[in-house]
Amino acid sequence: MEQIVQGLKELEEKNIFHRDIKLENILIETGSDVPRARLIDFGMSSFTERDTVHEMDYGE
C-alpha cells in the first residue's frame, strides 16, 4: 500500500490524474527479493493544472 501511495504522490507532482484506481489496476511484481506494487492502466488518466477541481460521477 505504501508503494501505491508513493506512486500517487509522484503522479501528483507531475500533474497526472489517474481517474481509475481500483484493485484490478494494481499489479504486484514478485520477481525480486522485495515485491513491488505497480499502478497500471492509465487509459482514463489526464494531465491537470494545480488547484483544479475535477467532477466525475462515481462508477464511470
Beta strands, then each sheet from edge to edge (+ up, - down):
strand 1: 16-17
strand 2: 26-29
strand 3: 36-39
strand 4: 46-47
sheet 1: 1+ 4-
sheet 2: 2+ 3-
end
